[in-house]
């Protein structure tokens, strides 16, 4: 047992989760600002770079969590839960950056109102993810655990809202867009944006499991 006593116990996983979630919320807000200022090339590029900066900062935290898992003898949550949660968080920001890059690479000339609506839902999802991660260290408090589950339900509802907006957007796109190339580009953007809320729901599902096992 000497080896076990030499390794750190607990680690700062909750702090790292919280920092990662902050980058997710910041990246989502930067993405929305990019969408809202899409016609201004300079602002668009500035906000797109901010999305990329958030993604790179979060990647460093993901790597640190993986390293800490190898160095920590006793963790505050099950190791599989920690691994799954940090990877799910990372997927959210990866998709935000991917969507930003798709819009640039495809040279999208105009954005529909549906892109803005889906982006707004994405921000709300990401901010709820940030909120729920701040509560994880206090799951032993029944009121906190209940608040976590309520926030997870809100994320699930936002994901359903994104699905509904996506269906309407696709319907309008195929009825009204005369340019086949723009149709293909917008379809890809819609699908990427809808997937952001899906990944937030993945986080919520993992957190719900953690609550049920640890509260």
C-alpha positions in Angstrom: 0.0 0.0 0.0 3.0 2.3 0.0 2.4 3.0 -3.7 -1.1 4.1 -3.0 0.0 6.5 -0.2 2.5 8.1 -2.6 -0.2 9.0 -5.2 -2.5 12.0 -4.7 -6.0 11.5 -3.5 -9.1 13.2 -5.0 -7.3 15.6 -7.3 -9.0 18.8 -8.6 -11.4 17.1 -11.1 -14.4 19.3 -10.2 -12.4 22.5 -10.7 -11.2 21.2 -14.1 -14.7 20.3 -15.1 -15.9 23.7 -14.1 -13.1 25.5 -16.1 -13.8 23.3 -19.2 -17.5 24.2 -19.0 -16.7 27.9 -18.7 -14.8 27.6 -22.0 -17.8 25.9 -23.5 -20.1 28.7 -22.6 -17.6 31.3 -23.7 -17.1 29.5 -27.0 -20.8 29.3 -27.6 -21.3 33.0 -26.9 -18.5 33.8 -29.3 -20.1 31.5 -31.9 -23.4 33.4 -31.6 -21.6 36.7 -31.9 -20.0 35.4 -35.1 -23.4 34.4 -36.5 -25.0 37.7 -35.5 -22.2 39.7 -37.2 -21.7 37.4 -40.1 -21.9 40.1 -42.8 -19.0 42.0 -41.2 -16.0 39.9 -42.2 -13.6 41.4 -39.7 -16.0 40.8 -36.8 -16.8 37.3 -38.1 -13.2 36.4 -38.2 -12.5 37.8 -34.7 -15.3 35.9 -33.2 -14.4 32.7 -35.0 -10.9 33.0 -33.6 -12.4 33.4 -30.1 -14.3 30.1 -30.7 -11.0 28.4 -31.7 -9.2 29.9 -28.6 -11.9 28.5 -26.3 -11.6 25.1 -28.0 -7.8 25.0 -27.6 -8.0 26.1 -24.0 -10.5 23.3 -23.3 -8.3 20.8 -25.0 -5.5 21.5 -22.5 -8.0 20.9 -19.7 -9.1 17.6 -21.2 -5.5 16.5 -21.5 -4.9 17.5 -17.8 -7.9 15.5 -16.7 -6.5 12.4 -18.5 -3.1 12.9 -16.9 -4.6 13.4 -13.5 -6.6 10.2 -13.8 -3.3 8.3 -14.1 -1.7 10.1 -11.2 -4.6 10.0 -8.7 -5.1 7.0 -6.4 -8.6 7.8 -5.1 -10.9 9.9 -7.3 -14.1 11.7 -6.2 -16.1 9.9 -8.9 -15.8 6.6 -10.7 -12.9 6.8 -13.2 -15.2 5.8 -16.1 -17.5 8.6 -15.1 -14.7 11.1 -15.1 -13.4 9.9 -18.4 -16.8 9.9 -20.1 -17.8 13.3 -18.7 -14.6 15.1 -19.8 -14.8 13.6 -23.3 -18.4 14.5 -23.6 -17.6 18.1 -22.6 -14.8 18.1 -25.2 -17.2 17.0 -27.9 -19.4 20.1 -27.4 -16.6 22.6 -28.1 -15.2 20.5 -30.9 -18.6 20.7 -32.6 -18.8 24.5 -32.1 -15.4 24.9 -33.7 -16.2 22.4 -36.5 -19.4 24.4 -37.3 -17.5 27.6 -37.4 -14.9 26.1 -39.8 -17.6 24.5 -42.0 -19.2 28.0 -42.4 -15.8 29.4 -43.5 -14.7 26.5 -45.7 -18.0 26.3 -47.5 -17.9 30.1 -48.1 -21.5 30.5 -46.9 -22.8 33.7 -48.4 -25.8 34.3 -46.2 -27.3 32.9 -43.0 -31.0 32.2 -42.5 -32.9 33.1 -39.3 -32.9 29.4 -38.5 -29.2 29.5 -38.1 -29.5 32.3 -35.6 -32.3 30.4 -33.7 -30.3 27.2 -33.6 -27.2 29.1 -32.4 -29.2 30.8 -29.6 -30.4 27.4 -28.5 -26.9 26.1 -28.5 -25.8 29.0 -26.2 -28.6 28.2 -23.8 -27.7 24.5 -23.8 -24.0 25.3 -23.2 -24.8 27.8 -20.4 -27.0 25.1 -18.7 -24.1 22.7 -19.0 -21.8 25.2 -17.3 -24.3 25.7 -14.5 -24.7 22.0 -13.8 -21.0 21.5 -13.6 -20.7 24.1 -10.9 -23.1 22.0 -8.7 -21.3 18.6 -9.0 -19.0 19.0 -5.9 -22.1 19.4 -3.7 -24.2 16.4 -4.8 -24.5 15.1 -1.2 -26.9 18.0 -0.6 -30.3 16.7 -1.6 -31.4 20.2 -2.7 -28.4 20.5 -4.9 -28.9 17.1 -6.4 -32.5 18.0 -7.2 -31.3 21.2 -8.9 -28.8 19.3 -11.0 -31.6 16.9 -12.2 -33.8 19.9 -13.0 -31.1 21.5 -15.0 -30.5 18.3 -16.9 -34.2 18.2 -17.7 -33.9 21.8 -19.1 -31.0 20.6 -21.3 -33.2 17.8 -22.6 -36.0 20.2 -23.4 -33.6 22.5 -25.2 -32.4 19.6 -27.3 -36.0 18.9 -28.2 -36.4 22.5 -29.1 -33.4 22.3 -31.4 -34.9 19.2 -33.1 -38.1 21.1 -33.7 -36.3 24.1 -35.2 -34.1 21.9 -37.3 -37.2 20.1 -38.8 -38.8 23.4 -39.7 -35.5 24.8 -41.1 -35.0 21.8 -43.3 -38.5 22.0 -44.6 -38.2 25.7 -45.5 -34.7 25.1 -47.0 -35.9 22.4 -49.4 -39.0 24.4 -50.3 -37.5 27.9 -50.7 -33.8 27.7 -51.5 -33.3 27.8 -55.3 -29.5 27.6 -55.3 -28.5 23.9 -54.9 -25.0 24.8 -53.6 -26.4 27.1 -50.9 -28.9 24.4 -50.0 -26.2 21.8 -49.4 -24.1 24.3 -47.4 -27.0 25.3 -45.2 -28.1 21.7 -44.6 -24.6 20.9 -43.3 -24.6 23.9 -41.0 -28.1 23.0 -39.7 -27.0 19.4 -39.0 -23.8 20.6 -37.1 -25.8 23.1 -35.0 -28.4 20.5 -34.1 -25.6 18.2 -33.0 -24.3 20.7 -30.5 -27.5 20.3 -28.4 -27.2 16.5 -28.8 -23.8 16.6 -27.3 -25.0 18.8 -24.5 -27.7 16.2 -23.8 -25.0 13.5 -23.7 -23.4 15.6 -20.9 -26.7 15.9 -19.1 -27.3 12.1 -19.3 -23.9 11.4 -17.9 -24.5 13.9 -15.0 -27.9 12.3 -14.3 -26.1 9.0 -13.9 -23.5 10.5 -11.6 -26.3 12.0 -9.4 -28.1 8.8 -9.1 -25.0 6.9 -8.0 -23.4 9.6 -5.7 -26.2 11.6 -4.1 
